[in-house]
Amino acid sequence: AEPAEAERLYEYFSDCCRQQGMITANGRFAADMQVSLVNDGPVTFWLQV
């Protein structure tokens, strides 16, 4: 998708997750970020886009 459409879809997905009661944290769209992860559960999904 074009950047503007991709950002809209990203925000939509994030909003849907929050509406389902999921805890989300968003950074700046399309930014190069360093993040850390603490595994807390039976599985970890690695999504590389």
QUISULDA-V46268 format. One record per helix or strand of 2 or more residues. SS is the DSSP state (alpha for helix, beta for strand). FROM is the first residue (numbers start at 1). LEN is the number of residues. If there is no record, write none. Layout:
ss & from & len
SS & FROM & LEN
SS & FROM & LEN
This chain:
ss & from & len
alpha & 3 & 17
